[in-house]
Amino acid sequence: MPEVVPDLVSHEPVLSLTLAPDSRKALADFSTANIGRRVDLRIDGTIVLSPVIREPLQSDKVEISGSDIHELRDIAAHLRAGESDLQIDLRSR
């Protein structure tokens, strides 16, 4: 379930997501091949975050930083409503 939690190191808010097994594998492969690249996270075609992949994302839990707490809470609420999927697009260089 998407939720906003404090990062364990910085204590800054992060969007925490739990991935389905097939999504975890796809994201692990994608992130490993694109470390250092910026991606656009979209909901209903609208870019909601544009984080940089810092490391391979190989767990079923993913934390995304880079936004203020109100925006992260809005994104989490939208995803919890179950009306939309989160889409990931690699930004062109």
N, C-alpha and C positions, 0 to 999 in steps of 0.2 A: 504494500500500500504506500503510495507516495506521501511523504511527510517532510516537514522542515525540522532539522535537528542541528545542534551545534557541532561543528567540526571538533574532533577530539584533540587536535593540536592547537589550532588557531582560535577555537571557540566562536568563529564566525558562522553564520547560518549557511547551511547547505541543503539542497534538495536531495533527499534520500529515496532511491527507487529500488524495488525488488524485481528482478527479471525472471521471466519464465525460462526454463532450460534451453529452448531453441533460440531465444533472444540472447541469452548469455553467451552461447557459442558464437553466434553471428557477431555480437559486439566485441567479443574477445579477438576474433580474427581481424575485424575492421580496425579496432584500436591499436593492435599490435603493428599493423601495416601503416598506421598514420600517426605515430607519436610525433608531437610537435606541431601538428596541423590543427587549424581551427575548424570547428564544425558548427552548423546551424541546427538547433533543435527547434522543430516546428510543431505546432498544434493547429489543426485545421488550416494548414498552409501559411500560418503566420509565424515568423521567427520570434521565439520567446526567450532564447538564450543562445549565446555563441561562445561556448567554452573552447579551450585548447586541450587537446588530449595530452596529458602529462606522462601517462604510463599505460601499459596494457591493462584493460579492464576485464579481468578474468573471473571475477566473483559474481554471485547472483545479486549482490548489493552494489549499487553505484551511487556515489555522492557527487553532486554537481554544484560548484560554487560560482561566484561571479555576479551576483545580483543582490539587490536589497531584500530584506526579509519580507516585506509586503508583496513584492513581485513573486518571490519564491512561494509564499503561501497561496497566492492566486493560482499559480501554475499547479501546485499540489492539489488544490481543491478542484480544479478543472479536470485533472487526471483521475482523481478519486470518483468523480461523478460518472466516469466510465463512458462518456459520450465520444471521446476522441482517443487516438493513439498518439504517442510521441514519435515523430519522424526525425531521423538524423540524416543530414546532408553534408558532405564534405565541401568546404568552401574552395573555390578555384584559387589558384595562387596568383 
